[in-house]
Amino acid sequence: MITREELYRLVWSVSGKVAAAKLGVSDSYLKRVCTALDVPRPELGWWRKREVGRAPAPPPLPAVRPGRPTSWSKGAAGGAWFKPHYRELDLVNDPIVAGVHRLVIHSREILSRADRSLDGAVLLVNRSHRILDLSLSEKSVDAGLRFANALFIELEGRGHRITTAPVDNLIRPPISNWGREPAHVRLPQPDHIPRFPTIVHIHGVPMGLAILEIVEEAEMRYVGGGVYVPASAPPPAAGIHWTEWRRTPTGRLKLAAYSPYRPLPWLREWTEARRGTFASKTKTLALATELELAAAELGTTREMHDRTAAAAAGHARARDSSHRAAQELDGTDRSPPPVQQPLFTLSKPPQGRDTRPSETAMPRLDWSTEARGTTT
């Protein structure tokens, strides 16, 4: 058996693979145990930074939360009780760990293994992962996650819970990340529509959030090896090269707030005028306040939509009721007339059967002069 204090000292003294080997489990299983015991572990690249003396200090071990396990033993009884704590996102009791939102921690880990789109403008993530709603290029991941972390911590501090919700009755509509509509590049389908939308609950109003990187079209020159440079660059002295219009990321971010309800289209957007505008504390506070105002607007819009839909449904029920009452009063059937059946139908001949008339079925007509009884 190992306690959470012993596990904390182990994972911060040796690499994950070495620690997993000491416990007789796999590296991925060790991550689950750390999650279940609320033990922070080194993030990707921490050991390399430590080798050059640039690694940040390990975060402190958080206090034990009520109802959480305090120790683990391989193959011990009670695994059915321990297993539910393997979940990577326990956002109910403690959404923030050492100044970082748990959704940001999990998203960074998944994005570090993501593939790039064909044009390299967006990182593609499997929709089964329950991460933040992000549409970013590889170069903008750090900036996007820093902005998301600052905004989410501010919203959580104001009492607005942030979760990733399964798409049961909620939706995530397509949101364009083009700065302006392209003239040369064909508009592709959205690269990333998550299965679990990111939802912020502000004063009882659920509102969807998405962070996207603005893209523009640019004429680029292919110089070989999968590398594209601006078309204004001089062509290479040797080798095959050409120019083409491509979608290119700009590094500017856009925050989108939308209605997660299907019959209610509603969208508000905020876009950086210059790269890094969202990084300031003042802008983060302003965006959090504007999201609160937007949630109030969405709540009012939804109430009006629900009242209109309820009134329309009531009128439809009243119309149907009066129609049935009129039928019972005059004893006539005002239902639509039945559909008349055709007098005959054309059936297709069986395949493989020769349907041409035979000589015995149709008499041959003789147009000779002898047959007509005339002479020349």
C-alpha positions in Angstrom: 0.0 0.0 0.0 1.1 3.5 -0.8 -0.3 6.7 0.8 -0.9 9.9 -1.2 2.0 11.6 0.6 4.4 8.7 -0.4 3.1 8.8 -4.0 3.6 12.6 -4.2 7.2 12.2 -3.2 7.7 9.3 -5.7 6.3 11.0 -8.8 8.3 14.2 -8.2 11.6 12.2 -7.5 11.7 10.0 -10.6 10.1 10.0 -14.1 6.7 8.5 -14.6 7.9 5.3 -16.2 10.3 4.6 -13.4 7.7 5.3 -10.8 5.2 3.1 -12.6 7.7 0.3 -12.8 8.3 0.5 -9.0 4.6 0.1 -8.4 4.2 -2.7 -11.0 1.7 -0.8 -13.2 1.8 1.1 -16.5 2.5 4.8 -16.9 -1.1 5.5 -17.9 -2.5 3.6 -14.9 -0.2 5.6 -12.6 -1.8 8.8 -14.0 -5.2 7.4 -13.0 -4.0 6.6 -9.5 -2.6 10.1 -9.1 -5.9 11.6 -10.3 -7.8 9.4 -7.8 -5.6 10.5 -4.9 -5.5 14.2 -5.9 -1.7 14.0 -6.3 -0.3 16.5 -8.8 2.3 15.1 -11.2 4.9 16.7 -13.5 3.5 18.1 -16.7 5.0 17.2 -20.1 8.5 18.5 -20.5 9.1 19.2 -16.8 12.0 16.7 -16.5 13.8 18.2 -19.5 13.5 21.7 -17.9 14.8 20.3 -14.7 18.0 19.1 -16.4 18.8 22.6 -17.5 17.7 24.1 -14.2 14.6 25.9 -15.6 11.8 23.7 -14.2 9.2 25.3 -12.0 8.8 24.2 -8.4 6.5 21.3 -7.7 3.0 22.4 -6.6 2.1 21.5 -3.0 0.1 18.5 -2.2 -3.5 19.6 -1.8 -5.5 18.7 1.4 -7.6 15.6 1.4 -11.1 16.2 0.2 -14.1 14.6 1.9 -15.0 11.2 0.4 -11.7 10.9 -1.5 -9.3 7.9 -1.0 -6.0 8.5 0.9 -4.1 5.4 -0.2 -3.8 2.8 -2.9 -2.7 -0.8 -3.1 -2.4 -2.9 -6.3 -5.0 -5.6 -6.5 -6.6 -4.6 -3.1 -10.3 -5.1 -2.4 -12.6 -2.3 -2.9 -11.6 -1.5 -6.4 -15.1 -0.8 -7.5 -15.2 2.0 -4.9 -11.8 3.4 -6.0 -12.4 3.3 -9.8 -14.9 6.2 -10.0 -12.1 8.5 -8.8 -10.0 7.7 -11.9 -11.9 10.5 -13.8 -9.5 13.1 -15.1 -11.9 16.0 -14.6 -13.3 16.4 -11.1 -14.6 19.9 -11.3 -17.3 19.9 -8.7 -15.2 20.3 -5.5 -12.0 21.9 -6.6 -11.8 23.1 -10.2 -8.5 25.0 -9.7 -5.2 23.4 -8.7 -2.2 25.6 -7.9 -3.6 28.5 -9.9 -4.4 26.4 -13.0 -7.9 25.3 -14.0 -8.3 21.6 -14.3 -9.8 21.9 -17.8 -6.7 23.8 -18.9 -4.4 21.1 -17.4 -6.3 18.3 -19.2 -6.6 20.2 -22.5 -2.8 21.0 -22.5 -2.1 17.3 -22.1 -4.4 16.3 -25.0 -3.2 19.1 -27.3 0.4 18.0 -26.9 -0.5 14.8 -28.7 -2.8 16.3 -31.3 -2.2 16.2 -35.1 -2.2 19.2 -37.3 -4.7 19.7 -40.1 -3.6 19.3 -43.7 -2.7 23.0 -44.1 -1.2 23.2 -40.5 -3.6 25.9 -39.5 -5.4 24.0 -36.7 -4.7 21.2 -34.3 -7.2 18.3 -34.7 -8.3 16.5 -31.6 -10.4 13.3 -31.3 -14.0 14.3 -30.5 -14.1 11.7 -27.7 -11.8 13.7 -25.5 -13.5 15.9 -23.0 -11.4 19.1 -23.4 -11.9 22.8 -23.8 -13.5 24.1 -27.0 -10.3 25.4 -28.7 -9.5 25.9 -32.3 -5.8 26.9 -32.3 -2.6 26.3 -34.4 0.4 24.7 -32.8 2.1 28.1 -32.3 -0.9 29.6 -30.5 -1.6 26.8 -28.1 0.2 28.4 -25.2 -1.3 31.8 -25.7 -4.8 30.4 -26.0 -4.5 28.2 -22.9 -3.1 31.1 -20.9 -6.0 33.3 -21.9 -8.5 30.5 -21.2 -7.0 29.9 -17.7 -7.1 33.6 -16.8 -10.7 34.0 -18.0 -11.9 30.8 -16.3 -10.3 31.6 -13.0 -11.9 35.0 -13.0 -15.3 33.5 -13.8 -15.0 30.8 -11.2 -14.0 33.5 -8.7 -17.3 35.3 -9.4 -19.2 32.1 -8.8 -19.8 31.0 -12.4 -19.1 27.3 -12.8 -17.4 26.1 -16.0 -17.9 22.5 -17.3 -17.8 20.4 -20.4 -21.3 19.0 -21.0 -22.2 16.0 -23.2 -24.3 16.9 -26.2 -27.6 15.4 -25.2 -30.0 18.4 -25.4 -27.1 20.9 -26.0 -25.5 21.9 -29.3 -22.3 23.7 -30.5 -23.1 25.5 -33.7 -20.4 26.0 -36.4 -18.4 29.2 -35.7 -16.2 30.7 -38.3 -12.6 31.7 -37.5 -12.0 33.6 -40.7 -10.9 37.2 -40.2 -12.6 38.1 -43.5 -14.2 35.9 -46.1 -11.6 34.4 -48.4 -11.6 35.2 -52.2 -9.2 32.4 -53.3 -9.4 29.6 -50.7 -12.6 27.5 -50.7 -14.3 27.7 -47.3 -13.7 24.3 -45.6 -16.0 22.6 -43.1 -15.3 23.5 -39.5 -12.2 21.7 -38.2 -13.3 21.1 -34.7 -16.9 20.8 -33.4 -16.5 19.2 -30.0 -18.7 16.4 -28.7 -18.6 18.0 -25.2 -19.2 21.8 -25.5 -17.6 24.1 -22.9 -20.5 25.6 -20.8 -20.3 28.5 -18.3 -23.3 28.8 -15.9 -23.9 32.4 -15.1 -26.7 33.1 -12.7 -28.5 29.9 -13.8 -28.1 30.6 -17.5 -26.0 28.0 -19.4 -23.9 29.6 -22.2 -21.4 28.0 -24.6 -17.9 29.3 -24.9 -15.3 28.7 -27.6 -11.8 30.2 -28.2 -10.6 30.3 -31.8 -7.6 31.6 -33.6 -8.3 34.0 -36.5 -7.1 32.7 -39.9 -6.5 34.6 -43.2 -5.8 33.5 -46.7 -2.3 34.2 -48.0 -0.4 33.4 -51.1 2.4 31.0 -50.2 5.3 29.4 -52.0 6.1 25.7 -51.7 9.9 25.2 -51.4 10.0 21.5 -50.8 10.0 19.3 -47.8 6.5 20.3 -46.8 7.6 23.9 -46.2 5.7 26.9 -47.3 7.0 30.5 -47.2 5.4 33.8 -48.2 5.1 34.2 -52.0 7.1 37.4 -51.8 10.2 35.3 -50.7 12.6 34.6 -53.6 12.2 31.1 -55.1 14.9 28.5 -54.4 17.8 28.2 -56.8 17.0 24.5 -57.4 14.1 22.1 -57.0 10.4 22.2 -57.7 8.4 25.1 -56.3 5.1 26.8 -56.9 2.7 29.3 -55.3 -0.8 28.8 -54.0 -3.3 30.4 -51.8 -3.5 28.8 -48.3 -5.2 29.3 -45.0 -2.7 30.7 -42.5 -3.1 31.4 -38.8 -2.6 34.9 -37.6 -2.1 34.4 -33.9 -5.0 36.7 -33.0 -7.7 35.1 -30.7 -11.5 35.2 -30.8 -13.8 34.5 -27.9 -17.3 33.3 -28.9 -20.3 33.0 -26.6 -23.3 31.1 -28.1 -26.7 29.6 -27.2 -26.3 25.9 -26.6 -30.0 25.3 -27.4 -31.0 24.1 -30.8 -34.1 26.3 -31.6 -32.5 29.5 -30.4 -29.8 31.0 -32.6 -27.7 33.5 -30.6 -24.0 34.4 -30.9 -21.7 37.1 -29.5 -18.0 37.4 -30.5 -14.9 39.4 -29.3 -11.8 39.4 -31.4 -8.3 40.7 -30.7 -7.4 43.7 -32.8 -3.7 42.9 -32.2 -2.0 39.7 -31.1 -1.8 39.5 -27.3 -4.6 41.9 -26.5 -6.5 39.3 -24.4 -3.3 38.6 -22.3 -3.8 41.7 -20.2 -5.5 41.5 -16.8 -7.7 44.5 -17.6 -9.0 42.9 -20.7 -9.7 39.6 -18.9 -11.8 41.5 -16.3 -13.6 43.4 -19.0 -14.4 40.2 -20.9 -15.7 38.5 -17.8 -18.0 41.4 -17.2 -19.2 41.4 -20.8 -19.9 37.6 -20.5 -22.1 38.3 -17.5 -24.1 40.9 -19.5 -24.3 38.5 -22.5 -25.7 35.8 -20.2 -28.4 38.1 -19.0 -29.3 38.9 -22.6 -29.3 35.2 -23.5 -31.6 34.5 -20.5 -34.1 37.2 -21.6 -34.0 36.0 -25.2 -34.6 32.4 -24.1 -37.6 33.4 -21.9 -39.1 35.3 -24.8 -38.5 32.4 -27.2 -40.1 29.9 -24.7 -43.2 32.2 -24.3 -43.6 32.5 -28.0 -43.2 28.8 -28.5 -45.7 28.0 -25.7 -48.2 30.5 -27.2 -47.9 29.0 -30.6 -48.4 25.5 -29.2 -51.5 26.7 -27.3 -53.0 28.2 -30.5 -52.4 24.9 -32.3 -54.1 22.9 -29.6 -57.0 25.3 -29.5 -57.4 25.1 -33.3 -57.4 21.3 -33.3 -59.9 21.2 -30.4 -62.3 23.5 -32.2 -61.9 21.4 -35.4 -62.9 18.3 -33.5 -65.8 20.0 -31.8 -67.2 21.2 -35.2 -67.0 17.6 -36.5 -69.0 16.3 -33.6 -71.6 19.1 -33.9 -72.6 18.6 -37.5 -71.8 14.9 -37.7 -69.7 15.3 -40.7 -66.2 14.0 -41.2 -63.9 16.9 -42.1 -60.8 14.8 -42.1 -58.8 14.9 -45.4 -60.2 12.6 -48.1 -58.5 9.3 -48.5 -55.8 9.0 -51.1 -57.3 7.3 -54.2 -55.6 4.1 -55.4 -54.5 4.0 -59.0 -56.7 2.0 -61.4 -53.7 0.0 -62.6 -50.1 -0.3 -61.9 -47.1 -0.9 -64.1 -45.0 -3.7 -63.1 -41.4 -4.3 -64.2 -40.7 -7.4 -66.2 -38.6 -10.0 -64.5 -34.9 -9.6 -65.0 -33.3 -11.9 -67.5 -36.6 -12.5 -69.4 -36.9 -11.5 -73.0 -40.0 -9.3 -73.3 -39.9 -8.7 -77.0 -42.9 -10.2 -78.9 -42.3 -13.4 -80.6 -43.3 -14.2 -84.2 -46.0 -16.6 -83.0 -47.5 -14.0 -80.7 -47.8 -11.3 -83.4 -48.8 -12.2 -87.0 -46.5 -11.0 -89.7 -48.0 -8.4 -92.1 -47.4 -9.1 -95.8 -47.4 -5.9 -97.8 -46.6 -7.5 -101.1 -48.8 -6.8 -104.2 -49.9 -10.4 -104.4 -51.2 -10.3 -100.8 -53.2 -7.2 -101.6 -54.7 -8.7 -104.7 -53.4 -6.0 -107.1 -51.4 -6.3 -110.2 -49.2 -3.9 -112.0 
